[in-house]
């Protein structure tokens, strides 16, 4: 597919001079500060909801949230495929085409999101009606599945517009509505769960209320950033967004979808070890997601800075961000992981109190946390490399690696179950697979560096 041609932004772009390591790191860090703030908000939203559910009078909401994790990853696949495509479109508009194109592109991506979620919810509704399930927990999970998917629709649209602001490097001004979204979501969930004893319905309502209140705010912020829309670029917007969805968004979505398939296997299998282990794995995984969010933010900053460079910039200008930023951040995460035993217990204590009502969950969480410590580095490092490569033309290679490693992940969990419900074996095998994944992504990153050094990015 040939790239769509936009009106020229500039006829000549001056090539930047060679810069020092400190200068490049400073630029990455300064831009990453609002990203890190956004990461803290995302972390607070995920961990806060887990903490609220773990302290709820009834255990059912947390169990349902654990069982619905594969559905969350399915929605996440759709959301990230569209949002990252929109972020790349927005970043490239910085020097390569009119900035006003980001507003219609965001609405187009949002329309795709609503259609996709509607299809998912319809399929889930049919499954809930006609799939015979005897297990009470699985029956409840199927019954809630359509509403759970639809409850996330406003958040998906919000994230698409938020991604456009990220692509422009204007994240700081969009943090306030994001903070408001998280606060309203958590407060709504907490009040409905503890004061009105609404059960899992409190989670569904919280999912909807926060994003619906803050969505108009982020839309207005992006409209102000985009400026006056140029009507005659409609076809170019359609062509460019379609191209990005094919070569960036689709591989990203499929990569996450492959991961959701392994989660669909892991959570039910862990439930066979005991329901507390499925919940413990959710707690540790949410903690690990929060741990890796800054790594993803750094990866996004590096990819955005490369994409913001004009299409006729030199390969050396692109390589300097990749060759300096990524190794430094990997070293930093290695240090954080090594120190995890000294500070990770305090985070777990915030999520799961060692009270009598949750003593079994706390013991299971400590066991899973200790076993999966190495994965905090492997998964975070792989996530950063993955984000960079997905946005710089190697999303297909990322997808292939994800398919191979996720098949292995599902296989090793089944193998551990076959050995006689050996939880320690399952945890050890998950560590090995995460290390293998990191190694494969690191090799692909080296290939990316060589490619960027030879010619301009795709």
C-alpha positions as CSV (number, residue, x, y, z in Angstrom):
1,X,0.0,0.0,0.0
2,X,1.4,3.4,-1.0
3,X,1.4,6.0,1.8
4,X,-1.2,8.7,1.4
5,X,0.1,12.2,0.5
6,X,-0.7,15.1,2.8
7,X,0.0,18.7,2.1
8,X,3.7,19.4,2.8
9,X,4.5,20.8,6.3
10,X,8.0,21.9,5.4
11,X,10.0,21.6,2.3
12,X,13.3,21.3,4.1
13,X,14.1,19.9,7.5
14,X,17.5,20.7,9.0
15,X,19.2,17.6,10.4
16,X,20.0,17.8,14.1
17,X,23.6,17.9,15.1
18,X,25.2,15.0,16.9
19,X,24.2,15.2,20.6
20,X,25.7,14.0,23.9
21,X,24.5,11.0,25.8
22,X,23.4,13.3,28.7
23,X,21.4,15.5,26.3
24,X,19.5,12.6,24.9
25,X,18.8,11.1,28.3
26,X,17.6,14.5,29.6
27,X,15.1,14.8,26.7
28,X,13.8,11.3,27.2
29,X,13.5,11.8,31.0
30,X,11.8,15.3,30.7
31,X,9.2,13.9,28.3
32,X,8.8,10.8,30.4
33,X,7.9,12.7,33.6
34,X,4.3,13.3,32.5
35,X,4.3,9.7,31.1
36,X,5.3,8.5,34.5
37,X,2.6,10.6,36.2
38,X,0.1,9.0,33.8
39,X,1.6,5.6,34.7
40,X,1.0,6.3,38.4
41,X,-2.6,7.1,37.7
42,X,-3.0,3.9,35.7
43,X,-1.3,2.0,38.5
44,X,-3.5,3.6,41.1
45,X,-6.6,2.7,39.1
46,X,-5.7,-1.0,38.7
47,X,-4.2,-1.6,42.1
48,X,-6.8,0.5,43.8
49,X,-9.6,-1.6,42.3
50,X,-7.9,-4.8,43.4
51,X,-7.3,-3.4,46.9
52,X,-11.0,-2.4,47.1
53,X,-12.2,-5.8,45.9
54,X,-9.7,-7.7,48.2
55,X,-11.1,-5.8,51.2
56,X,-14.8,-6.2,50.2
57,X,-17.1,-8.1,52.7
58,X,-17.7,-10.7,50.0
59,X,-15.1,-12.6,48.0
60,X,-17.2,-12.9,44.9
61,X,-16.3,-9.6,43.2
62,X,-12.5,-10.3,43.3
63,X,-13.1,-13.9,42.0
64,X,-15.2,-12.6,39.1
65,X,-12.6,-10.0,38.3
66,X,-10.0,-12.7,38.2
67,X,-12.1,-14.9,35.9
68,X,-12.9,-12.0,33.6
69,X,-9.2,-11.1,33.2
70,X,-9.1,-12.8,29.8
71,X,-12.0,-10.7,28.6
72,X,-10.2,-7.6,29.9
73,X,-7.2,-8.6,27.9
74,X,-9.4,-9.0,24.8
75,X,-10.7,-5.5,25.2
76,X,-7.2,-4.3,25.9
77,X,-6.1,-5.8,22.6
78,X,-8.7,-3.8,20.7
79,X,-8.0,-0.6,22.7
80,X,-4.2,-0.7,22.4
81,X,-4.3,-1.6,18.7
82,X,-6.4,1.5,18.0
83,X,-4.8,3.8,20.5
84,X,-1.2,3.0,19.5
85,X,-2.1,3.4,15.9
86,X,-3.6,6.8,16.7
87,X,-0.5,7.7,18.8
88,X,1.8,6.9,15.9
89,X,-0.4,8.9,13.5
90,X,-0.4,11.9,15.9
91,X,3.4,11.7,16.4
92,X,4.1,11.6,12.7
93,X,1.9,14.6,12.2
94,X,4.4,16.7,14.2
95,X,6.6,17.2,11.1
96,X,5.1,15.2,8.2
97,X,1.5,16.3,7.7
98,X,-1.0,18.9,9.1
99,X,-1.7,18.5,12.9
100,X,-5.4,19.1,12.3
101,X,-5.7,15.6,10.9
102,X,-5.4,14.0,14.4
103,X,-9.0,15.0,15.4
104,X,-10.9,13.2,12.6
105,X,-8.4,10.3,12.9
106,X,-9.3,10.0,16.6
107,X,-13.0,9.9,15.9
108,X,-12.5,7.3,13.2
109,X,-10.5,5.1,15.6
110,X,-13.3,5.6,18.2
111,X,-15.9,4.4,15.8
112,X,-13.9,1.3,15.1
113,X,-13.7,0.7,18.9
114,X,-17.4,1.0,19.5
115,X,-18.2,-1.4,16.6
116,X,-15.6,-3.9,17.8
117,X,-16.8,-3.9,21.4
118,X,-20.4,-4.2,20.2
119,X,-19.5,-7.4,18.3
120,X,-17.6,-8.8,21.3
121,X,-20.5,-8.1,23.6
122,X,-23.0,-9.7,21.2
123,X,-20.9,-12.9,20.9
124,X,-20.6,-13.0,24.7
125,X,-24.4,-12.6,25.1
126,X,-25.1,-15.5,22.7
127,X,-22.5,-17.6,24.5
128,X,-24.2,-16.8,27.9
129,X,-27.6,-17.9,26.5
130,X,-26.6,-21.1,24.8
131,X,-23.3,-22.5,26.3
132,X,-24.2,-25.0,29.0
133,X,-22.1,-24.4,32.2
134,X,-22.6,-26.2,35.5
135,X,-19.9,-24.6,37.6
136,X,-21.5,-21.6,39.5
137,X,-18.4,-19.4,39.2
138,X,-18.1,-20.0,35.4
139,X,-21.9,-19.5,35.1
140,X,-21.6,-16.1,36.8
141,X,-18.6,-15.2,34.7
142,X,-20.5,-15.9,31.4
143,X,-23.6,-13.9,32.7
144,X,-21.5,-10.8,33.5
145,X,-19.3,-11.0,30.4
146,X,-21.4,-8.9,27.9
147,X,-22.0,-6.1,30.5
148,X,-18.4,-6.2,31.5
149,X,-17.2,-5.7,27.9
150,X,-19.7,-2.8,27.3
151,X,-18.8,-1.2,30.6
152,X,-15.2,-0.6,29.3
153,X,-16.3,1.2,26.0
154,X,-16.1,4.7,27.3
155,X,-12.6,4.1,28.7
156,X,-11.5,2.7,25.4
157,X,-12.7,5.9,23.6
158,X,-11.0,8.0,26.2
159,X,-7.7,6.2,25.8
160,X,-7.8,6.7,22.0
161,X,-8.1,10.5,22.4
162,X,-5.5,10.4,25.2
163,X,-3.1,8.5,22.9
164,X,-3.4,11.4,20.3
165,X,-2.3,13.8,23.1
166,X,0.6,11.5,23.9
167,X,1.7,11.5,20.2
168,X,1.8,15.3,20.2
169,X,3.9,15.2,23.4
170,X,1.2,17.2,25.2
171,X,0.6,14.7,27.9
172,X,0.9,17.0,31.0
173,X,-2.3,18.9,30.2
174,X,-4.3,15.7,29.8
175,X,-3.3,14.3,33.1
176,X,-6.0,16.1,35.1
177,X,-9.0,14.5,33.3
178,X,-7.2,11.1,33.5
179,X,-6.7,11.6,37.3
180,X,-10.4,12.6,37.5
181,X,-11.4,9.4,35.6
182,X,-9.5,7.2,38.0
183,X,-10.7,9.0,41.1
184,X,-14.4,8.8,40.1
185,X,-14.1,5.2,39.1
186,X,-12.5,4.1,42.4
187,X,-14.8,6.2,44.6
188,X,-17.9,4.9,42.8
189,X,-16.8,1.3,43.1
190,X,-15.9,1.7,46.7
191,X,-19.1,3.4,47.8
192,X,-21.4,1.0,45.9
193,X,-19.5,-2.0,47.1
194,X,-19.3,-1.1,50.8
195,X,-22.2,1.2,51.4
196,X,-24.8,-0.4,49.1
197,X,-23.5,-4.0,49.0
198,X,-24.0,-4.1,45.2
199,X,-21.4,-6.8,44.5
200,X,-19.8,-7.0,41.1
201,X,-22.3,-4.5,39.7
202,X,-20.3,-1.8,41.6
203,X,-17.3,-2.7,39.4
204,X,-19.4,-2.3,36.2
205,X,-20.8,1.0,37.2
206,X,-17.4,2.3,38.3
207,X,-16.0,1.3,34.9
208,X,-18.5,3.5,33.1
209,X,-19.0,6.5,35.3
210,X,-15.4,7.8,35.4
211,X,-14.7,7.7,31.7
212,X,-18.1,9.1,30.7
213,X,-17.6,12.2,33.0
214,X,-14.1,12.9,31.7
215,X,-14.5,12.0,28.0
216,X,-15.8,15.5,27.0
217,X,-12.8,17.1,28.7
218,X,-10.2,15.1,26.8
219,X,-12.1,15.6,23.5
220,X,-12.0,19.4,24.0
221,X,-8.3,19.3,24.8
222,X,-7.5,17.4,21.7
223,X,-9.7,19.7,19.5
224,X,-7.8,22.7,20.9
225,X,-4.5,21.1,20.2
226,X,-5.5,20.1,16.6
227,X,-6.8,23.5,15.6
228,X,-9.1,24.2,12.7
229,X,-9.8,21.1,10.7
230,X,-8.8,21.0,7.0
231,X,-11.7,19.4,5.2
232,X,-9.9,18.3,2.0
233,X,-7.6,15.9,3.9
234,X,-10.4,13.5,4.8
235,X,-9.3,10.8,2.3
236,X,-5.7,11.1,3.3
237,X,-6.7,10.6,6.9
238,X,-8.7,7.5,6.0
239,X,-5.8,6.1,4.0
240,X,-3.1,6.8,6.6
241,X,-5.2,5.4,9.5
242,X,-6.0,2.3,7.5
243,X,-2.3,1.8,6.7
244,X,-1.4,2.2,10.4
245,X,-4.1,-0.2,11.5
246,X,-2.8,-2.8,9.1
247,X,0.9,-2.6,9.9
248,X,0.9,-1.3,13.5
249,X,-2.5,-1.8,15.1
250,X,-3.5,-5.2,13.9
251,X,-0.2,-6.9,15.0
252,X,-0.4,-5.1,18.4
253,X,-4.0,-6.3,18.9
254,X,-3.2,-9.8,17.9
255,X,-0.1,-9.9,20.1
256,X,-2.2,-8.9,23.2
257,X,-5.0,-11.3,22.0
258,X,-2.5,-14.2,21.9
259,X,-1.6,-13.2,25.5
260,X,-5.3,-13.3,26.5
261,X,-5.6,-16.8,25.2
262,X,-2.8,-18.0,27.6
263,X,-4.5,-16.1,30.4
264,X,-7.8,-17.9,29.6
265,X,-5.8,-21.1,30.4
266,X,-3.7,-19.9,33.3
267,X,-6.5,-18.5,35.6
268,X,-8.8,-21.6,35.4
269,X,-5.8,-23.9,35.9
270,X,-4.6,-21.9,38.9
271,X,-8.1,-22.1,40.3
272,X,-7.6,-25.8,40.4
273,X,-4.7,-25.3,42.8
274,X,-7.2,-23.4,45.0
275,X,-9.3,-20.3,44.3
276,X,-7.0,-18.2,46.5
277,X,-4.2,-18.9,44.0
278,X,-6.2,-17.5,41.1
279,X,-6.8,-14.3,43.1
280,X,-3.2,-14.2,44.3
281,X,-2.0,-14.4,40.7
282,X,-4.3,-11.5,39.8
283,X,-2.9,-9.4,42.7
284,X,0.7,-10.2,41.7
285,X,0.0,-9.6,38.0
286,X,-1.6,-6.3,38.7
287,X,1.4,-5.3,40.8
288,X,3.7,-6.4,38.0
289,X,1.6,-4.4,35.5
290,X,2.1,-1.4,37.6
291,X,5.8,-2.1,37.9
292,X,6.2,-2.3,34.1
293,X,4.0,0.7,33.3
294,X,7.0,3.2,33.6
295,X,9.0,0.9,31.2
296,X,6.2,1.0,28.7
297,X,6.0,4.8,29.1
298,X,9.8,5.1,28.5
299,X,9.4,2.8,25.4
300,X,6.6,5.0,24.1
301,X,8.6,8.2,24.7
302,X,11.5,6.8,22.7
303,X,9.2,5.6,19.9
304,X,7.4,9.0,19.8
305,X,10.7,10.9,19.6
306,X,11.8,8.8,16.7
307,X,8.4,9.1,14.9
308,X,8.3,12.8,15.5
309,X,11.4,13.2,13.4
310,X,10.7,14.2,9.8
311,X,10.6,11.4,7.3
312,X,13.8,12.7,5.6
313,X,15.8,12.8,8.8
314,X,19.1,10.9,9.0
315,X,19.3,7.3,10.4
316,X,21.8,8.6,13.0
317,X,19.2,10.9,14.5
318,X,16.9,7.9,15.0
319,X,19.5,5.5,16.3
320,X,20.7,7.9,19.0
321,X,17.4,7.7,20.9
322,X,17.3,3.9,20.6
323,X,21.0,3.1,21.4
324,X,21.1,5.3,24.5
325,X,17.7,5.3,26.0
326,X,16.9,1.6,25.9
327,X,20.1,0.1,27.5
328,X,20.0,2.7,30.3
329,X,16.4,1.9,31.2
330,X,17.1,-1.8,31.1
331,X,19.9,-1.3,33.6
332,X,17.6,0.8,35.9
333,X,14.9,-1.9,35.8
334,X,17.5,-4.6,36.7
335,X,18.4,-2.6,39.8
336,X,14.7,-2.1,40.8
337,X,14.1,-5.9,40.4
338,X,17.1,-6.8,42.5
339,X,15.8,-4.5,45.3
340,X,12.3,-5.8,45.0
341,X,12.5,-7.9,48.2
342,X,13.2,-4.8,50.2
343,X,10.2,-2.8,49.1
344,X,7.7,-5.2,47.3
345,X,6.3,-6.5,50.6
346,X,5.0,-3.1,51.5
347,X,3.1,-2.9,48.2
348,X,1.6,-6.3,48.7
349,X,0.5,-5.3,52.2
350,X,-1.3,-2.3,50.7
351,X,-3.2,-4.7,48.4
352,X,-3.9,-7.6,50.7
353,X,-4.1,-7.0,54.4
354,X,-2.8,-9.9,56.6
355,X,-6.2,-10.0,58.4
356,X,-7.9,-13.2,59.5
357,X,-10.4,-12.9,56.6
358,X,-7.7,-12.7,54.0
359,X,-4.9,-14.8,55.6
360,X,-5.1,-17.5,53.0
361,X,-5.0,-15.0,50.1
362,X,-2.1,-13.2,51.7
363,X,-0.1,-16.5,52.1
364,X,-0.8,-17.5,48.5
365,X,0.2,-14.0,47.3
366,X,3.5,-14.1,49.2
367,X,4.3,-17.5,47.6
368,X,3.4,-16.4,44.1
369,X,5.3,-13.1,44.5
370,X,8.5,-14.7,45.7
371,X,8.4,-17.2,42.8
372,X,7.8,-14.7,40.1
373,X,10.3,-12.0,41.2
374,X,12.6,-12.5,38.1
375,X,9.6,-12.0,35.8
376,X,9.3,-8.4,37.0
377,X,12.5,-7.6,35.1
378,X,11.9,-10.0,32.2
379,X,8.4,-8.9,31.5
380,X,9.1,-5.1,32.0
381,X,12.1,-5.2,29.8
382,X,10.3,-7.2,27.1
383,X,7.3,-4.8,27.3
384,X,9.6,-1.8,26.7
385,X,11.3,-3.5,23.8
386,X,8.0,-4.6,22.4
387,X,6.5,-1.1,22.5
388,X,9.5,0.4,20.7
389,X,9.5,-2.2,18.0
390,X,5.7,-2.2,17.4
391,X,5.8,1.5,16.7
392,X,8.9,1.4,14.5
393,X,7.9,-1.2,11.9
394,X,8.6,-4.5,13.6
395,X,5.1,-5.3,14.9
396,X,4.8,-8.5,12.8
397,X,8.0,-9.9,14.3
398,X,6.7,-9.1,17.8
399,X,3.5,-11.0,17.0
400,X,5.4,-14.1,15.9
401,X,7.4,-14.1,19.1
402,X,4.3,-13.6,21.1
403,X,2.5,-16.6,19.4
404,X,5.5,-18.9,20.0
405,X,6.0,-17.9,23.7
406,X,2.3,-17.9,24.6
407,X,1.8,-21.4,23.2
408,X,4.8,-22.5,25.3
409,X,3.2,-20.7,28.4
410,X,-0.1,-22.5,28.0
411,X,1.8,-25.8,27.5
412,X,4.0,-25.5,30.6
413,X,1.0,-24.6,32.9
414,X,-0.8,-27.7,31.6
415,X,2.4,-29.7,32.1
416,X,2.6,-28.6,35.7
417,X,-1.0,-29.5,36.3
418,X,-0.4,-32.9,34.7
419,X,2.5,-33.5,37.1
420,X,0.0,-33.4,40.0
421,X,-1.0,-29.8,40.6
422,X,2.7,-28.7,41.2
423,X,2.3,-25.0,41.8
424,X,6.1,-24.5,42.3
425,X,6.8,-26.1,39.0
426,X,4.2,-23.9,37.2
427,X,5.8,-20.8,38.7
428,X,9.3,-21.9,37.8
429,X,8.3,-22.6,34.2
430,X,6.6,-19.2,33.9
431,X,9.9,-17.6,34.9
432,X,11.8,-19.6,32.2
433,X,9.3,-18.6,29.5
434,X,9.4,-14.9,30.5
435,X,13.2,-15.0,30.3
436,X,13.0,-16.6,26.8
437,X,10.6,-14.0,25.7
438,X,12.9,-11.2,26.9
439,X,15.8,-12.8,25.1
440,X,14.0,-13.0,21.8
441,X,12.8,-9.4,22.0
442,X,16.4,-8.3,22.7
443,X,17.6,-10.0,19.6
444,X,14.9,-8.4,17.5
445,X,15.8,-5.0,19.0
446,X,19.4,-5.5,17.9
447,X,18.1,-6.1,14.4
448,X,16.0,-3.0,14.6
449,X,19.1,-0.9,15.6
450,X,21.0,-2.3,12.6
451,X,18.0,-1.5,10.3
452,X,17.7,2.0,11.6
453,X,21.4,2.5,11.1
454,X,21.2,1.6,7.5
455,X,18.1,3.5,6.3
456,X,15.2,5.5,7.4
457,X,12.4,3.9,9.4
458,X,9.5,2.3,7.6
